[in-house]
Amino acid sequence: MKATIKTQGRQFTVEKDDVIKMNQYPEAKEGDSIEITDVLMVADGDSVKFGTPLVKGASVKATVVENKKDDKIIVFKKKRRQGYKRRRGHRQSIALVKIEEIIG
């Protein structure tokens, strides 16, 4: 069974036991259960249900495996011949989420 979910402004196509990397939920700790109700599509074998925009009664249950920071991204700005250089780094807080069950 597959489902396409929308959470935090992004869309993911997931199956049971998938581990996805998404932005960290501020209130969720490691081991907490999350229910995602914004399901756009559910596919079970040959039967496919598309929502307009959401599938009624469908949800995805997931568990937060780990909260951590992603790899560092370096933001470097330069204007040539002006002596202008700026170097900044950023590490996004992410959560590894395991899909436990797809209801739909």
C-alpha positions in Angstrom: 0.0 0.0 0.0 1.3 3.4 -1.0 0.2 6.9 0.0 1.1 10.4 -1.0 1.1 12.7 2.0 1.5 16.5 2.5 3.2 17.7 5.6 5.1 20.9 6.3 4.6 22.2 2.8 6.2 19.2 1.1 4.8 16.0 -0.4 6.1 12.5 0.1 5.1 9.2 -1.4 5.5 6.6 1.3 5.0 2.9 2.0 4.9 1.0 5.2 8.3 0.8 7.0 9.8 3.7 5.0 12.1 6.1 6.8 11.8 9.6 5.5 13.8 12.8 6.4 11.6 15.8 7.0 11.8 19.0 9.0 11.6 18.6 12.7 8.3 18.8 14.4 8.8 21.2 17.3 6.7 19.3 19.8 7.7 15.8 18.9 10.4 13.9 20.7 12.1 10.6 19.7 9.7 7.7 20.0 6.6 9.9 19.7 3.8 8.9 17.4 2.5 11.3 14.7 -0.7 11.0 12.7 -0.7 12.8 9.3 -4.2 13.4 8.0 -3.3 15.3 4.8 -3.3 12.3 2.4 -3.5 13.2 -1.3 -3.5 9.7 -2.8 -3.8 6.1 -1.6 -2.9 3.1 -3.7 -3.6 -0.5 -2.8 -2.6 -2.8 -5.6 -4.8 -1.9 -8.6 -7.2 0.3 -6.6 -6.2 4.0 -6.5 -8.0 6.8 -4.6 -7.3 10.4 -5.4 -8.5 13.2 -3.2 -10.0 16.5 -4.1 -7.7 17.7 -2.6 -7.6 15.2 0.3 -8.8 11.6 0.6 -11.6 11.4 3.2 -10.9 9.1 6.1 -7.3 8.4 5.1 -4.4 8.9 7.5 -0.8 7.8 8.0 0.6 6.9 11.4 4.3 7.4 11.9 6.9 7.4 14.6 9.8 9.8 15.1 13.0 7.7 15.1 15.5 10.4 15.6 15.8 14.2 15.9 19.1 15.6 14.6 20.7 18.3 12.6 21.4 17.8 8.9 24.7 18.4 7.1 26.1 21.9 7.1 25.4 24.0 4.0 27.8 26.8 3.3 26.3 30.0 1.8 29.0 32.1 0.2 28.4 35.5 -1.4 31.0 37.4 -3.4 31.0 40.5 -5.7 34.1 40.4 -7.8 36.6 43.3 -7.7 34.7 44.9 -4.8 36.4 43.2 -1.8 33.0 41.9 -0.7 32.9 38.3 0.6 30.4 36.7 3.1 30.5 33.1 4.3 27.7 31.7 6.4 26.8 28.2 7.4 23.4 26.6 8.2 22.3 23.3 9.7 18.7 22.4 9.4 16.9 20.6 12.2 15.5 17.4 10.8 13.6 14.3 12.0 13.9 10.8 10.7 10.3 9.4 10.7 9.3 5.8 10.2 5.9 5.1 8.6 4.1 2.5 10.7 0.6 2.2 9.1 -1.4 3.6 6.2 -5.2 3.8 6.8 -7.3 4.5 3.8 
